[in-house]
Amino acid sequence: MRAQRGAALRARRLAALAPAGARVLDVGASSGEFVFTMQRSGFRATGLEPNRGYAQFAVATYGVEIVNRPVGPDAFGSGTFDLIHINHV
């Protein structure tokens, strides 16, 4: 519940920074709450989580897109996202 509340607070603050339907990346997506919240708010959100267990939990629990690979400059192409969120990373 704490993770969900925190994700909802961050999502409300950040939603004003990107237009509706914008592509959002959550780096260090953990268990997927922020990605889930952003998707429910109308954004095309994806998570990047290097820990396989967290990535699997997020996909199974929230049905969100989580990419399970190391964080790095070549993880996605240039200009792929409108907003990149990094929290406690």
PENORGI-V998812 format. One record per pair of residues at least 4 apart in sequence whose C-alpha atoms are under 6 Angstrom apart, sorted by the first residue. I is the first residue (numbers start at 1). GAP is how many residues later the second one is. D is the distance in Angstrom with one decimal. If there is no record, write none. Layout:
{{I;GAP;D} {I;GAP;D}}
//
This chain:
{{4;29;5.6} {7;4;6.0} {7;26;5.9} {7;27;4.6} {11;4;5.8} {21;21;5.5} {21;22;4.3} {21;23;5.9} {22;21;5.3} {22;22;6.0} {22;60;5.9} {23;21;4.7} {23;22;5.8} {23;58;4.9} {23;59;5.3} {24;21;4.5} {24;57;5.6} {24;59;4.9} {24;60;5.8} {25;20;5.8} {25;21;5.0} {25;22;5.6} {25;59;4.8} {26;21;4.6} {26;58;6.0} {26;59;4.8} {27;21;4.9} {27;59;5.1} {28;20;5.7} {28;21;4.8} {29;18;5.0} {29;19;5.6} {29;20;5.2} {30;24;5.3} {31;23;5.0} {31;27;4.7} {32;26;4.6} {35;10;5.5} {38;5;5.5} {39;4;4.9} {39;5;5.8} {39;6;5.6} {46;19;5.2} {46;20;5.8} {47;19;4.4} {48;18;5.7} {48;19;4.8} {49;6;5.8} {49;19;5.2} {50;18;5.1} {50;19;4.8} {50;20;4.9} {55;11;5.9} {57;4;5.8} {58;4;5.5} {59;4;4.5} {59;5;5.1}}
//
